[in-house]
Amino acid sequence: MTERFRAVFGAGKPVIGMVHLGALPGSPLYDPDLDLVAAARADLRALQAAGFDAVMFGNENDRPYEFQVDAASTAMMAYVIGQLRDEITVPFGVNMLWDPMASVAVGAVTGAAFVREIFTGTYASDMGHWAPDAGQAMRYRNRLGRSEMAMLFNVSAEFAHSLDARPLADRARSAVFSSIPDAVLVSGQITGEAAAMSDLEAVKVALPDTPVLANTGVKHNTVADVLRVADGCIVGSSLKVDGDTWKPVDPDRAADFMDRVQAARA
């Protein structure tokens, strides 16, 4: 386990709840009448009350996604987090889909403990050819004076197909050797769809000393099985009203999810 990961999450298996912001300025679905701060505040409070170990702010509603996020969207993400900063009682992270540099920038200036992104690999995706630069992002983090900010590498990109023919476990092992992530994340094909348990198992076997987290599609009835293999998970859609990614967090669903996590931990 990396020192940065341990410093943020301790020695347990963290469960990170998503605060999906409404569409931000500059994106096609932006609604100027929606109070972005109030909506994020409601989700944050529900997740913290349910006992999540950490939260992560993301711009999942900024469809169609970009590799270079609009500056107004980035500024608004930072503004919303700033407005809520004094109310956040757990470690928090950020993710500006699908822009590693914007994710690092927002994480650095808001005081985030971690960031999540696709930092490595080459993909054919819904957004076009995708080739992020981990070295550039990590150097940017350090230039911004946030070398302690953990970087969580998603190694199985949603909405995309890897152009690297190596098995996922080999790509994950190579990413750890070459880029030194603080954790590796395994995803399903799109938001809300589960990673295959066989993929989680293969990556964890390949990386016994690196935290491996399930990144998408963890459900109430699967979280116990996921935590038997993975070193934690990130969850969003399952916590929403009716399990719908685009709806607010349902406090009852969030509380029930963490009750099941606690039972699995016990």
Backbone as a ProteinNet text record, in pm:
[ID]
protein_1_A
[PRIMARY]
MTERFRAVFGAGKPVIGMVHLGALPGSPLYDPDLDLVAAARADLRALQAAGFDAVMFGNENDRPYEFQVDAASTAMMAYVIGQLRDEITVPFGVNMLWDPMASVAVGAVTGAAFVREIFTGTYASDMGHWAPDAGQAMRYRNRLGRSEMAMLFNVSAEFAHSLDARPLADRARSAVFSSIPDAVLVSGQITGEAAAMSDLEAVKVALPDTPVLANTGVKHNTVADVLRVADGCIVGSSLKVDGDTWKPVDPDRAADFMDRVQAARA
[TERTIARY]
84.5	0	88.2	56.3	138.7	117.9	219.8	211.4	101.9	87.2	-17	-155.5	-177.6	-307.2	-337.7	-239.3	-258.9	-284.8	-214.3	-233.4	-375	-434.2	-570.3	-675.3	-660.5	-769.5	-744.5	-624.6	-596.2	-569.6	-582.4	-544.9	-662.9	-784.2	-901.6	-928.1	-1048.2	-1091.7	-1192.9	-1148.6	-1236.4	-1349.3	-1463	-1576.9	-1601.1	-1589.8	-1593.9	-1726.4	-1803.3	-1932.4	-1920.2	-1991.1	-1983	-2083.8	-2033.5	-2118.6	-2112.7	-2214.8	-2220.7	-2281.7	-2200.6	-2253.1	-2346.3	-2441	-2521.5	-2432.6	-2484.8	-2406.6	-2351.5	-2223.6	-2152	-2154.7	-2131.8	-2130.3	-2031.1	-2074.8	-1991.3	-2030.4	-2113.7	-2156.2	-2299.8	-2335.6	-2466	-2585.9	-2574.4	-2688.4	-2696.8	-2611.7	-2610.7	-2746.1	-2794.7	-2921.5	-2893.3	-2900.8	-2867.7	-2962.1	-3076.8	-3172.4	-3146.6	-3056.7	-3025.4	-2921.9	-2950.8	-2856.4	-2756.1	-2641.5	-2541.7	-2489.3	-2472.1	-2419.1	-2519.5	-2646	-2748.4	-2763.6	-2761.4	-2775.6	-2656.8	-2535.6	-2416.9	-2417.1	-2464.2	-2469.8	-2560.6	-2675.4	-2768.8	-2705.2	-2636.5	-2570.5	-2457.6	-2378.2	-2267.4	-2319.4	-2422	-2475.5	-2529	-2595.4	-2649.8	-2537.4	-2430	-2318.2	-2244.6	-2222.7	-2152.6	-2237.7	-2368.3	-2456	-2460.6	-2445.1	-2448.8	-2318.9	-2213	-2088.1	-1985.7	-1994.1	-1893.7	-1756	-1654.3	-1518	-1461.1	-1509.4	-1461.9	-1569.1	-1557.3	-1647.4	-1562.2	-1622.3	-1552.4	-1649.6	-1606.5	-1685.2	-1650.9	-1753.2	-1731.5	-1830.9	-1795.3	-1878.6	-1944.5	-2000.9	-2062.2	-2171	-2232.4	-2340.3	-2290.7	-2160	-2106.5	-2092.4	-2198.9	-2198.9	-2227.4	-2171.7	-2065.5	-1933.9	-1855.7	-1733.5	-1622.9	-1524.4	-1413.4	-1280.4	-1177.3	-1042.2	-976.4	-1025.1	-980.2	-1105.1	-1127.9	-1252.2	-1259.2	-1378.9	-1401.8	-1357.7	-1292.4	-1240.5	-1351.7	-1469.5	-1580.6	-1627.3	-1628.3	-1667	-1568.4	-1439.6	-1336.6	-1349.8	-1372	-1385.8	-1507.9	-1619	-1740.3	-1724.1	-1655.5	-1629.4	-1553.3	-1449.1	-1371.1	-1457	-1543.2	-1630.3	-1725	-1789.7	-1884.8	-1815.1	-1700	-1626.6	-1587.1	-1544.5	-1508.1	-1623.9	-1744.1	-1862	-1896.3	-1858.1	-1891.2	-1775.5	-1660.4	-1536.4	-1549.4	-1612.4	-1621.8	-1719	-1798.9	-1895.7	-1844.9	-1731.1	-1677.7	-1600.7	-1644	-1585	-1503.4	-1496.6	-1420.6	-1323.2	-1223.4	-1135.1	-1216.7	-1177.6	-1250.7	-1155.1	-1210.3	-1134.7	-1213.6	-1150.3	-1215.9	-1182.7	-1271.6	-1248.4	-1319.6	-1243	-1297.9	-1283.8	-1393.6	-1392.7	-1370.5	-1284.6	-1179.6	-1046.5	-1018	-905.3	-813.6	-701.6	-611.8	-559.2	-526.6	-469.6	-572.5	-696	-801.1	-831.1	-830.2	-854.8	-748.4	-622.3	-512.9	-524.7	-557.6	-567.9	-676.5	-795.8	-905.2	-872.6	-816.4	-778.7	-677.4	-579.5	-473.4	-527.6	-609.5	-651.5	-761.3	-837.6	-944.5	-899.6	-778.3	-730.4	-773.9	-807.7	-850.2	-738.1	-777.9	-680.5	-639.7	-723.6	-694	-766.3	-716.9	-783.9	-795.7	-897.2	-917.6	-921.8	-858.5	-865.8	-807	-822.3	-746.6	-615.2	-507.6	-377	-284.3	-315.8	-226.6	-307	-236.6	-299.5	-331.5	-380.6	-425	-555.3	-657.2	-791	-858.5	-946.9	-1046.4	-1173.8	-1228.3	-1338.3	-1450.6	-1561.5	-1672.6	-1630.4	-1525.6	-1480	-1366.9	-1326.6	-1216.5	-1093.6	-980.8	-855.6	-812.6	-776.2	-754.5	-615.3	-527.8	-390.6	-342.4	-381.5	-341	-192	-142.7	0.3	18.7	47.6	62.4	179.6	290.4	407.5	378.1	305.2	269.7	180.6	80.7	-12.1	56.8	145	212.4	310.1	378.1	468.6	391	273.6	188.1	144.4	103.2	66.6	180.1	301.9	415.8	449.2	435.5	461.3	361.2	241.3	139.4	156.2	259.6	288.5	203	148.6	59.2	109.9	237.3	295.1	232	165.1	101.9	-35.4	-90	-223.2	-217.5	-295.9	-294	-357.2	-303.8	-354.7	-404.7	-534.2	-599.9	-614.8	-548.4	-542.2	-650.9	-745.3	-842.8	-775.9	-757.9	-683.3	-773.8	-905.7	-998.9	-1106	-1076.4	-1157.7	-1300.4	-1397.3	-1534.3	-1547.2	-1649.1	-1680.1	-1565.8	-1485.4	-1365.7	-1319.1	-1233.5	-1168.9	-1018.8	-945.5	-801.1	-738.3	-652.1	-576.5	-451.9	-424.9	-315.5	-369.4	-313.1	-366.7	-329	-245.3	-208	-328.7	-333	-440.3	-443.4	-561.5	-578.3	-479.5	-458.9	-368.1	-226.7	-184.7	-51.2	-41.8	-148	-147.2	-143.8	-217.3	-218.7	-81.7	-20.7	111.7	214.8	206	297.6	277.2	150.4	122.2	180.9	173.9	231.2	382.9	446.4	591.7	636.2	565.3	612.1	562.8	447.5	385.7	361.6	377.9	369.3	236.9	123.1	-4.1	-20.1	-107.3	-134.6	-242.9	-320.7	-417.6	-453	-498	-543.5	-692.8	-768.9	-913.7	-954	-1051.4	-1101.2	-1248.9	-1284.6	-1418.3	-1492.3	-1625.2	-1706.6	-1702.2	-1789.8	-1787.1	-1836.7	-1937.5	-1987.7	-2023.5	-2048.7	-2087.9	-2204.2	-2192.6	-2299.3	-2294.6	-2208.1	-2195.3	-2075	-2093.4	-1992.1	-1870.2	-1756	-1636.3	-1653.7	-1603.7	-1609.9	-1527.3	-1582.6	-1508.3	-1378.2	-1380.1	-1256.9	-1148.9	-1188.4	-1090.9	-1035.8	-1123.5	-1078.2	-980.3	-1017.7	-932.9	-797.7	-797.5	-672.2	-580.2	-636.6	-554.3	-500.5	-581.9	-535.2	-425.6	-437.6	-331.3	-202.6	-214.3	-95.4	-33.3	-116.2	-70.5	-100.3	-36.4	-67.2	-32.1	61.1	105.8	52.2	-36.7	-95	-245.2	-303.9	-448.8	-520.8	-615.6	-697	-842.9	-909.6	-1047.2	-1141.9	-1264.1	-1370.3	-1423.1	-1429.7	-1457.7	-1600.2	-1670.6	-1806.4	-1895.9	-2026.2	-2126.5	-2135.8	-2081.9	-2095	-2236.3	-2304.7	-2444.1	-2456.9	-2574	-2600.3	-2578.9	-2622.9	-2615.1	-2482.8	-2390.4	-2259.8	-2143.7	-2168	-2055.3	-1975.4	-2042.8	-1969.1	-1872.9	-1918.8	-1832	-1717.8	-1747.7	-1644.2	-1535.2	-1574.1	-1475.3	-1394.9	-1439.4	-1357.7	-1235.2	-1247.3	-1139	-1066	-1142.2	-1085.1	-1045.6	-962.8	-916.6	-1003.8	-1122.3	-1214.7	-1297.1	-1386	-1467.5	-1515.8	-1555.1	-1616.4	-1758	-1855.7	-1995.4	-2072	-2156.4	-2238.1	-2381	-2401.5	-2537.3	-2623.6	-2566.8	-2645.6	-2704.5	-2647.8	-2692.4	-2801.4	-2830.7	-2923.7	-3069.5	-3159.7	-3302.2	-3329	-3391.5	-3422.9	-3298.4	-3180.2	-3058.1	-3023.8	-3076.3	-3058	-2941	-2838.6	-2716.9	-2745.9	-2849.6	-2871.2	-2962.5	-3002.3	-3087.6	-3005.5	-3062.4	-2988.8	-2962.7	-2870.2	-2845.5	-2968.9	-3007.8	-3118.4	-3058.7	-3088	-3027.5	-3051.2	-3168.7	-3198.1	-3114.9	-3102.7	-3020.3	-2873.7	-2827.9	-2689.2	-2664.8	-2757.4	-2742.4	-2746.2	-2837.2	-2846.7	-2718	-2660.5	-2536.2	-2426.1	-2411.8	-2305.1	-2334	-2459.9	-2491.8	-2438.2	-2452.6	-2403.5	-2250.8	-2190	-2043.8	-1994.1	-2056.3	-2014.1	-2031	-2140.2	-2161.4	-2053	-2016.5	-1912.1	-1778	-1750.3	-1624.4	-1617.5	-1730.4	-1733.9	-1706.5
-119.3	0	124.5	220.7	339.7	427.8	507	596.1	699.7	752.5	853.4	792.8	672	606.5	583.8	534.6	509.5	639.8	746.4	874.6	927.1	900.8	948.8	858.2	726.8	634.3	542.7	545.5	454.4	314.2	216.2	78.9	-6.3	48.8	-29.8	-32.6	-76.7	-80.4	32.2	147.6	263.8	248.4	305.6	315.2	463.5	502.3	642.3	668.7	765	799	918	911.3	1015.1	1127.6	1251.3	1368.8	1411.5	1373.2	1408.1	1547.3	1644.7	1779.5	1785	1878.7	1904	1954.1	1953.2	1999.1	2139	2157.1	2280.6	2377.9	2506.6	2604.1	2562.9	2577.6	2537.2	2403.3	2324.8	2194.5	2204.4	2118.9	2130.5	2117	2039.9	2017.6	2119.4	2219.8	2318.2	2387.5	2392.2	2457.9	2574.5	2698.5	2812.7	2829.1	2763.1	2773.4	2671.5	2576.5	2477	2533.2	2522.9	2566.5	2453.3	2464.2	2357.3	2334.4	2441.9	2428.7	2356.4	2395.6	2333.5	2185.6	2150.1	2009.4	1927.7	1981.3	1910.1	1900	2004.8	2002.8	1890.4	1872.7	1767.3	1629.6	1607.4	1478	1457.3	1560.5	1551.2	1515.6	1583.2	1556	1413.7	1365.2	1230.4	1126.8	1147.4	1053.5	1055.4	1173.2	1181.7	1124	1149.8	1095.4	943	887.9	742.6	676.1	754.3	699.2	662.4	722	692.4	738.8	664.3	693.6	817.1	845.8	959.9	992.9	1109.9	1148.7	1196.9	1193.7	1245.4	1327.3	1447.2	1535.5	1508.6	1488	1459.9	1533	1545.9	1618.8	1523.3	1413.9	1312.3	1369.2	1479.8	1537.1	1621.6	1638.2	1721.7	1643.5	1578.7	1503.4	1595.8	1568.6	1471.4	1515.9	1418.1	1447.7	1499.9	1565.8	1625.4	1578.6	1579.8	1553	1678.8	1794.5	1922	1995.9	1994.1	2045.6	2197.6	2246.1	2389.4	2461.5	2575.8	2650	2691.1	2724.8	2764.7	2648	2528.3	2410.3	2385	2395.9	2375.1	2477.6	2603.4	2709.3	2685.2	2641.2	2618.1	2499.9	2395.4	2282.6	2331.4	2410	2462.2	2552.6	2632.6	2722.2	2642.5	2540.3	2460.8	2394.6	2333.9	2269.5	2373.7	2492.1	2598.3	2638.5	2643.4	2680.2	2574.9	2449.9	2340.1	2299.8	2361.7	2314.2	2299.5	2394.5	2389.5	2283.1	2225.3	2123.2	1981.5	1969.9	1838.1	1784.1	1669.3	1613.9	1486.7	1445.2	1324.7	1362.3	1278.9	1308.3	1319.2	1411.7	1424.2	1426.9	1384	1384.1	1450.9	1466.6	1527.6	1448.5	1462.2	1404.2	1489.4	1550.2	1625.7	1537	1473.1	1382.2	1458.6	1408.9	1309.1	1380.3	1469.9	1562.9	1552.7	1479.7	1465.8	1598.7	1689.9	1817.8	1900.2	1903.6	1976.4	1911.5	1778	1708.4	1744.2	1742.4	1778.2	1922.9	2012.2	2154.5	2179.8	2124	2144.9	2079.9	1959.9	1894	1974.4	2029.7	2104.1	2229.9	2306.7	2436.4	2424.5	2313.8	2298.3	2225.7	2172.2	2097.8	1953	1898.3	1758.8	1666.4	1553.8	1455.1	1360.4	1349.7	1257.6	1301.7	1252	1270.8	1136	1124.2	1003.2	1041.9	961.7	984.1	865.8	871.1	786	857.3	804.4	868.7	795	669.5	589.1	518.5	469.1	386.8	463.3	388.2	443.9	375.3	454	399.8	455.9	374.4	422.9	443	564.6	596	670.5	687.2	766.8	910.8	956.5	1093.9	1106.5	993.7	995	924.8	944.2	882.4	940.8	851.9	891.5	846	939.6	905	1000.2	975.8	1063.8	1052.5	1148.9	1157.5	1163.4	1048.6	1042.5	1126.2	1123.9	1200.6	1349.4	1401.1	1541.7	1574.9	1490.4	1516.5	1510	1411.7	1397.7	1511.6	1555.6	1669.5	1797.4	1810.4	1926.6	1930.6	1814.8	1806.5	1857.9	1813.5	1853.2	2000.6	2052.7	2195.5	2282.6	2229.8	2304.1	2289.7	2222	2209.8	2109.6	2009.2	1911.6	1768.6	1748.8	1615.9	1510.6	1553.1	1456.6	1413.1	1477.6	1443.6	1309.6	1213.8	1079.4	1080.1	993.3	982	840.6	828.4	700.4	678.7	576.4	549.6	450.5	495.6	406.3	341.8	210.7	144	72.3	82.1	22.4	126.5	210.3	328	292.3	363.8	352.9	421.6	382.1	441.7	424.6	320.7	309.4	164.3	141.2	10.9	33.4	-41.4	-25.5	-73.3	10.3	-27.2	-107.5	-120.6	-202.6	-344.6	-437.5	-573.4	-658.1	-606.8	-685	-706.3	-817	-836.7	-722.7	-697.1	-587.3	-596.8	-715.4	-730.7	-688.3	-719.5	-680.3	-529.1	-468.7	-322.8	-254.1	-309.5	-251.9	-263.7	-381.2	-402.5	-309.4	-290.1	-201.1	-55.9	-15.4	121.2	147.9	49.1	65.7	79.1	-1.7	4	137.9	187.2	304.8	436.5	435.4	563.2	580	475.1	481.2	540.2	484.4	533.4	497.2	568.9	538.8	433	411.2	302	278.6	158.7	121.1	91.2	143.3	126.4	41.1	-46	-134.2	-102.3	-79.2	-30.2	-125.1	-100.1	-163.3	-81.6	-116.5	-52.5	91.8	120.4	257.4	284.3	411.5	450.7	364.5	312.5	234	86	44	-98	-156.8	-274.7	-334.5	-382.4	-371.5	-438.5	-588.7	-666	-811.7	-855.1	-943.5	-992.1	-1058.8	-1121.4	-1184.8	-1081	-962	-854.8	-804.4	-783.3	-740.6	-841.4	-967.9	-1073.1	-1078.8	-1069.9	-1078.7	-962.3	-841.5	-723.9	-731.7	-777.7	-785.5	-890.5	-1001.5	-1102.4	-1044.7	-965.9	-907.2	-797.6	-734.8	-620.6	-642.2	-739.1	-769.1	-656	-568.3	-462.1	-324.2	-317.2	-190.7	-194.6	-88.2	-86.8	-97.7	-189	-208.7	-188.9	-93.7	-59.8	-86	-127.8	-135.5	5.7	45.6	185.8	212.8	112.8	136	17.2	45.4	-58.8	-143.6	-97.4	-174.9	-155.5	-264.1	-260.8	-305.4	-279.6	-320.4	-471.1	-548.5	-694.1	-752.4	-666.9	-717.2	-661.5	-560.3	-492.9	-586.9	-680.2	-772.5	-858.3	-908.3	-989	-905.4	-780.8	-692.7	-669.1	-642.4	-610.3	-731.7	-851.3	-969.3	-974.2	-910.7	-911.8	-778.4	-670.6	-537.8	-473.8	-370.9	-297.1	-175.8	-172	-61.4	-45.2	53.8	76.3	220.9	261.1	391.1	364.1	433.3	405.2	534.2	534.8	652.2	614.2	548.2	522.4	445.9	347.4	264.3	343	459.2	539.5	638.4	650.1	751.9	706.6	801.5	770.4	674	560	455.9	396.1	420.2	369.3	434.6	555.5	628	725.9	708.2	789.1	938.2	981.9	1126	1187.3	1109.1	1161.8	1189.6	1260.1	1289.5	1163.8	1175.5	1067.4	1047.9	923	884.6	851.4	931.7	905.6	764.3	708.2	573.7	468.3	485	390	400.8	523.7	542.5	477.4	496.8	438.3	285.4	230.7	85	29.3	100.8	54.5	43.9	147.2	144.2	45.2	18.9	-88.8	-222.4	-244.4	-368.9	-371.4	-255.1	-247.6	-283.9	-226.2	-254.7	-401.6	-461.6	-604.6	-686.4	-645.3	-717.7	-702.1	-585.5	-561.9	-644.8	-659.4	-735.7	-882.9
0	0	0	-86.8	-94.5	27.2	58	174	155.2	33.8	10.6	30.1	-21.3	-5.3	141.6	216.1	358.2	434.9	396.7	464.7	446.4	330.2	302.4	364.9	345.8	375.6	494.6	552.6	660.9	609.2	697	663.2	619	621.2	586.2	436.8	399.7	260.2	239.2	188.9	183.5	82.3	118.1	27.9	2.7	-123.9	-165	-235.4	-187.2	-246.3	-340.2	-452.6	-554.2	-531	-542.2	-553.1	-699.6	-775.4	-917.6	-930.5	-964.8	-982.3	-1103.1	-1098.4	-1217	-1328.9	-1452.2	-1566.4	-1539.6	-1571.4	-1539.5	-1657.3	-1632.7	-1742.1	-1850.8	-1974.2	-2086.3	-2143.3	-2071.2	-2121.2	-2175.7	-2271.3	-2337	-2244.6	-2136.5	-2046.9	-1933.5	-1934.9	-1826.5	-1812.6	-1689.8	-1658	-1563.4	-1611.5	-1525.2	-1407.1	-1411.3	-1300.5	-1189.3	-1213.8	-1111.8	-1015.1	-886.8	-783.7	-761.4	-826.9	-822	-681	-605.4	-470.1	-380.4	-387.8	-303.1	-335.3	-462.8	-501.8	-451.8	-468.5	-420.3	-268.7	-202.5	-55.3	-6.3	-70.3	-29	-44.1	-156.1	-176.9	-75.9	-54	41.9	181	224.9	359	370.4	265.7	269.5	278.4	203.3	204.2	337.6	391	519.8	632.3	629.2	732.5	726.8	606	589.7	633.8	650.4	700.6	595.5	477.3	375.1	421.5	381	424.5	355.9	236.3	158.4	55.5	-4.6	-113.6	-230.5	-349.2	-466.2	-550	-586.4	-670.6	-816.9	-899.3	-1040.4	-1128.3	-1254.7	-1351.7	-1450.6	-1398.4	-1485.4	-1575.1	-1535.6	-1616.9	-1733.5	-1746.9	-1855.4	-1985.5	-2026.1	-2151.4	-2269.1	-2387.8	-2416	-2353.7	-2309.5	-2236.3	-2327.6	-2265.2	-2337.8	-2280.3	-2363.3	-2315.4	-2260	-2299.5	-2243.3	-2197.1	-2067.7	-2011.4	-2026.2	-2056.2	-2068.3	-1940.7	-1957.1	-1841.1	-1745.4	-1798.9	-1712.3	-1626.1	-1683.1	-1605.5	-1492.4	-1524.5	-1423.1	-1310.8	-1348.5	-1248.3	-1159.4	-1219.9	-1141.3	-1046.3	-1090.9	-1000.4	-877.3	-899.4	-787.7	-698.9	-760.8	-683.5	-594.4	-650.4	-572.1	-453.8	-478.9	-369.6	-264.8	-310.8	-217.3	-127.5	-185.9	-106.9	-1.6	-28.5	63	153.3	130.4	194.1	345	412.8	558.4	607.4	516.3	554.1	527.3	461.2	427.2	547.2	597.2	719.4	693.9	567.8	531.5	420.3	392.7	278.8	150.2	62.9	-63	-181.7	-295.5	-419.6	-529.5	-646.5	-761.8	-887.9	-986.3	-1118.6	-1221.7	-1311.2	-1423.9	-1547.5	-1585.9	-1700.1	-1830.4	-1916.4	-1900.4	-1915.9	-1825.7	-1840.3	-1718.3	-1729.7	-1615.1	-1562.3	-1652.5	-1608.8	-1532.7	-1580.3	-1509.5	-1375.1	-1371.1	-1244.5	-1141.9	-1184.4	-1094.1	-1050.8	-1143.1	-1109.9	-1006.2	-1029.3	-934.1	-800.8	-804.2	-680.1	-601.4	-671.9	-604.3	-537.3	-608.9	-554.9	-449.9	-450.8	-352.2	-227	-228.1	-112.4	-110.2	-227.5	-234.2	-188.2	-129.8	-85.4	-197.3	-302.1	-411.2	-538	-650.7	-779.1	-847.8	-933.3	-1012.9	-1160.5	-1244.1	-1388.7	-1464	-1597.1	-1688.6	-1711.9	-1658.5	-1671.4	-1768.7	-1799.6	-1884	-1992.4	-2093.1	-2195.4	-2322.2	-2420.2	-2547.4	-2585.2	-2620.3	-2638.3	-2763.3	-2820.8	-2916	-2835.4	-2835.5	-2744.6	-2815.5	-2743.3	-2795.5	-2823.3	-2754.7	-2770	-2871.1	-2932.2	-3026.8	-2970.5	-3037.1	-2994	-2861	-2767.8	-2628.2	-2586.8	-2554.8	-2516.2	-2407	-2280.8	-2171.2	-2140.7	-2064.1	-2034.2	-1882.7	-1821.7	-1676.4	-1628.1	-1702.8	-1661	-1652.3	-1750	-1748.8	-1629	-1602.1	-1491.7	-1356.5	-1338.1	-1209.6	-1185.9	-1290.7	-1275.4	-1245.8	-1305.6	-1280.6	-1134.8	-1082.4	-940.5	-851.8	-879.7	-797.2	-814.8	-939.6	-961.1	-886.4	-867	-792	-641.2	-598.8	-456.2	-383	-454.8	-392.5	-412.1	-387.9	-409.4	-318.9	-211.4	-120.8	-170.8	-273.8	-324.7	-398	-352.5	-410.9	-549.3	-636.9	-772.9	-795.8	-824.3	-845.7	-996.2	-1048.1	-1192.1	-1232.1	-1312.2	-1373.3	-1495.2	-1492.8	-1600.8	-1700.8	-1681.2	-1777.5	-1808.3	-1906.6	-1935.5	-1977.2	-1919.5	-1966.4	-2102.8	-2176.9	-2307.6	-2406.9	-2390.7	-2472.5	-2482.4	-2581.6	-2601.2	-2605	-2523.4	-2519.9	-2650.1	-2704	-2823.2	-2787.5	-2660.3	-2609.8	-2594.1	-2667.5	-2671.1	-2550.2	-2463	-2345.4	-2253.6	-2181.3	-2083.8	-1981.9	-1926.9	-1832.6	-1716.6	-1662.8	-1549.3	-1586.4	-1708.5	-1751.6	-1769.9	-1823.5	-1839.4	-1702.6	-1607.6	-1473.3	-1407.2	-1421.7	-1362.4	-1425.3	-1553.5	-1623.4	-1580	-1562.8	-1518.5	-1380.8	-1292.8	-1159.1	-1166.5	-1252.5	-1265.9	-1323.9	-1426.4	-1500.2	-1443.6	-1375.9	-1336.8	-1187.6	-1110	-963.3	-914	-955.6	-902.2	-755.1	-687.1	-546.8	-531.5	-636.5	-641.5	-787.1	-815.6	-949.8	-941.4	-1037.4	-1040	-1159.6	-1137.8	-1243.1	-1265.4	-1393.1	-1427.2	-1519.3	-1528.4	-1631.1	-1758.9	-1853.1	-1984.3	-1982.3	-1898.3	-1886.6	-1740.7	-1710.6	-1575.4	-1527.1	-1405	-1345.3	-1375.9	-1470	-1502	-1429.2	-1375.3	-1288.3	-1366.2	-1302.2	-1351.7	-1333.1	-1426.2	-1412	-1291.4	-1210.7	-1094.9	-1137.9	-1254.4	-1302.1	-1329.8	-1376.3	-1397.8	-1265	-1168.2	-1035.6	-976.7	-985.5	-928.3	-997.7	-1131.2	-1205.8	-1174.5	-1166.2	-1136.3	-994.5	-900.2	-761.2	-746.8	-816.9	-812.9	-869.4	-975.9	-1038.4	-952.7	-866.5	-787.2	-638.8	-576.7	-436.3	-340.3	-377.7	-288.3	-325.3	-424.7	-467.9	-442.3	-384.5	-366.6	-501.4	-509.7	-629.6	-589.3	-652.1	-615.9	-732.5	-700.7	-801.1	-824.2	-950.2	-982.2	-1026.2	-1077.3	-1127.4	-1094.1	-1086.9	-1085.2	-960.8	-848.9	-725	-671.3	-643.6	-600.8	-454.8	-399.1	-261.9	-244.8	-342.4	-329.1	-375.3	-419.5	-463.3	-382.4	-299.4	-234.5	-145	-77.5	9	-72.8	-187.9	-274.4	-330.2	-367.8	-421.6	-318	-193.3	-90.4	-45.6	-79	-51.3	-142.1	-259.2	-357.7	-360.4	-372.2	-391.5	-258.7	-269.1	-151.6	-122.1	-180.5	-162.7	-288.2	-287.7	-406.7	-410.8	-530.7	-555.4	-603.7	-547.4	-581	-601.2	-705	-734	-765.6	-879.3	-928.7	-829.2	-760.9	-669	-553	-525.7	-411.6	-448.3	-576.7	-623.7	-612.9	-618	-620.5	-736.4	-706	-804.9	-869.8	-812.1	-871.7	-1003.9	-1026.3	-1152.8	-1139.2	-1222.2	-1215	-1211.9	-1280.9	-1300.9	-1195.4	-1095.6	-988.5	-863.4	-765.2	-640.9	-558.2	-465.4	-370.1	-283	-266.9	-179.5	-42.8	61	192.5	244.1	217.2	265.7	192.3	60.4	-15.5	26.3	51.1	93.8	229.2	322.3	455.6	449.1	367.7	353	293.2	196.3	134.4	239.4	322.2	421.9	534.2	562.8	657.7	605.6	475	415.2	412.8	392.5	397.2	536	638.4	775.2	809.8	761.2	785.6	716.4	594	521.4	589.8	641.5	712	840.3	905.5	1030.6	1007.3
[MASK]
++++++++++++++++++++++++++++++++++++++++++++++++++++++++++++++++++++++++++++++++++++++++++++++++++++++++++++++++++++++++++++++++++++++++++++++++++++++++++++++++++++++++++++++++++++++++++++++++++++++++++++++++++++++++++++++++++++++++++++++++++++++++++++++++++++++++++

